[in-house]
Amino acid sequence: MIKFRLLEIISKNPKLSQKKLAELASVSIGKVNYLINELVEGQYLEVEKSGRSFHYIVTEKARDFLLKELDEFQETKLNLHDNEEKEVKQAVILAAGNKTDFDKPVCLVEIAEGVTLLDRNLRILKNNGIEKVVIVTGYKKEAFQSVHLPNNVILVQNDRYKWTGTMASLAEVKNEINDDFLLIEDDILIEEVAIQKLIAHEERDCILIMNESDSRDQAFIEIRNGYLYKISKDLSQLNRIDGEMIGVTKISMPVFGEMLDLYKDNRNPYMNYEYMLLDVSRKIDIGYLKMNDLVWGEIDNLDHYDQVKRRIYPLLKRKEENLKKTEVRKLVASALNVPVDAVQNIISFGGMTNINYRVTVNGENFVARIPGNGTKEFINRIQEKENLELGSRLGINPEQLYFNLETGMKITRMIPGAETLTPRTTKKEEIMVMVTEVLRKLHHSGEVMNNTFDPFELMEKYEALAFGENIELYDGYWDVKEDVMALKNYYHSLEVNIAPCHIDCLHENFIKSGDNKLYLIDWEYAGMCDPMWDIAAHMMESEFSPSEEELFLIHYFQGEASVEDRKKILLHKIFQDFLWSIWTSFKEAKGDDFGTYGIDRFNRGKENIKLFKRTYLGVAAQ
């Protein structure tokens, strides 16, 4: 390296003294004298002497050496990541740009009935583990105020969007983003698989590219040595075209920091983020993911919008539905050890926690459950499997054919003539008899589950998870919690006998088969608990009137319920509403949307606290 430095200095000023050369090269005069002799012997230098002065002539060989070393030096880049894997949990959507053909941000324009680009992209991000989304607004920013956004979405503004490029918008998120993130331009419609593969790509900094398209607005890419080398919309600027950017990029926090540092000195307000990324790539490697044959579209104008609505989105939907069915088909075939072609007729149906699929295998129907977003943080799959098997032994849960402890996927036989109970059907006395028989069979079985369901422990856990997502809980939350904790102490003063409980006894989890058989499904929360928890849960979820509750209790207790049991039931109603309202806050922070479910439960819990105080503690209503 010192040889390169000395030749570089001499090539710029061939008449410097050895003392000055030593000073500029930061070495001794003796070292300079030694190196010059070595360079002369190696035919890198020629020396002409005039009196006491020297004139150095850099040879052609030396020039070739300097050019080669300079190229290698420029190809040397920093590694900021130590090859560590990083899970991407955050995303930024740039939605500040002005599209004059539209009277609202283009991401809020419907591409199908009830579906906008924003709806779709938020759903895709949630499906792929993104827990926090920052949207940069500008043009028609007030339109976002009339849109229902999940709790995990944060809006920031680029008030100068008319006079700035996309880098100015990206810089606005610096106080909201604290880890690696996915960057998406709001006018992009793209297959979900592209997002999945970009997130999973080994490079923490990675641009998504594809073959050249007919678009006139895309940035073309040149790759060198496996990394980004050039970006330009002018084809004449590139040695070759390796693809074009789509508008979806994965950026690490260190590289984002470098982009922001460079942007501090920026004098061009119209700088776009991709060119700032290119500047960073001169010293830090930026990877790429090339996906050919992607279905995607961009909405810049009304013509683009028409193409997306009529052709691109319908094509994309068909392709994604086929891919999803193919994925489920492969999972089921592997789990049941049957050929892939044997798995047919895949139909999805939802749930609050999981996604279920009805599938047909060799003419027999099964249900495959795919766990929902965020469940791994509060579901113990080992305990669930054990409790499912207990329910099957008692004959109140369908036969389990497959359970994956790592992923939570499970497969059961489809219940013959399956009919899910509704709030209306649960009010029929014949159904009350069947439900109470199932619950009595479970509660009086004498079985012991290996886990205990502690609602108060879960309250603290869900609260911590919710606060970890930086969300605010309901108005008056701390006052209600204080009441709940006081009632917890009262509850613990009562005589409580624990038994195996299902915990989640909402009507949808009771499946009727024929006239005489009733199953209880979905045992994710099951554990040893006070049986009155299950009674309270079913009566609340079924929306029983006081007289219907009375009839239900007569069938469960085979007579009148005691005052102590009625106290415990009302207390559990309060505890459940408080617990599941916190659970809802956490789930919505993850991107789910339950409408008013959480606040409705919270408010009902407040009313039942007043009822309990008035009925059992002699406290007048306030």
Salt bridges, closest charged atoms under 4 A:
GLU8 OE1 - ARG5 NH1 3.09
GLU8 OE2 - LYS12 NZ 3.83
GLU23 OE2 - LYS20 NZ 3.43
GLU75 OE2 - ARG224 NH1 3.90
GLU84 OE2 - ARG204 NH1 2.56
GLU87 OE2 - LYS89 NZ 3.31
GLU131 OE2 - LYS89 NZ 3.42
GLU131 OE2 - LYS590 NZ 2.41
ASP159 OD1 - LYS141 NZ 3.27
ASP179 OD1 - LYS86 NZ 3.46
ASP180 OD2 - ARG204 NE 2.69
ASP187 OD2 - LYS99 NZ 3.30
GLU191 OE2 - LYS319 NZ 2.87
GLU192 OE1 - ARG123 NH1 3.93
ASP205 OD2 - HIS81 NE2 2.79
ASP217 OD1 - LYS233 NZ 3.23
ASP242 OD1 - ARG240 NE 3.02
GLU258 OE1 - LYS283 NZ 3.09
ASP261 OD1 - LYS264 NZ 3.38
ASP279 OD1 - ARG282 NH2 3.69
ASP285 OD1 - LYS77 NZ 3.85
ASP300 OD1 - LYS99 NZ 3.79
ASP306 OD2 - ARG310 NE 2.86
GLU320 OE2 - ARG120 NH2 2.68
GLU327 OE1 - LYS324 NZ 3.74
GLU364 OE2 - ARG413 NH1 2.27
GLU377 OE2 - LYS590 NZ 2.94
GLU384 OE2 - ARG369 NH1 2.44
GLU384 OE1 - ARG381 NH1 2.75
GLU389 OE2 - LYS385 NZ 2.71
GLU399 OE1 - ARG413 NE 2.96
GLU429 OE2 - HIS555 NE2 2.85
GLU447 OE1 - ARG393 NH2 3.50
GLU460 OE2 - LYS481 NZ 3.23
GLU463 OE1 - LYS481 NZ 2.99
GLU469 OE2 - LYS590 NZ 3.85
ASP483 OD1 - LYS613 NZ 3.11
GLU508 OE1 - HIS507 ND1 3.32
ASP515 OD1 - LYS512 NZ 3.99
GLU524 OE2 - ARG369 NH1 3.50
GLU524 OE2 - ARG381 NH1 2.94
ASP530 OD2 - HIS572 NE2 2.95
ASP534 OD2 - HIS443 NE2 2.81
GLU541 OE2 - ARG601 NH1 2.90
GLU549 OE2 - LYS573 NZ 2.54
GLU560 OE1 - ARG566 NH2 3.89
GLU564 OE2 - LYS567 NZ 3.46
ASP565 OD1 - LYS568 NZ 3.60
ASP577 OD1 - ARG601 NE 2.71
ASP577 OD1 - ARG604 NH2 2.84
ASP592 OD1 - LYS126 NZ 2.84
ASP592 OD2 - LYS587 NZ 3.35
ASP593 OD2 - HIS148 NE2 3.01
GLU607 OE2 - LYS610 NZ 3.63
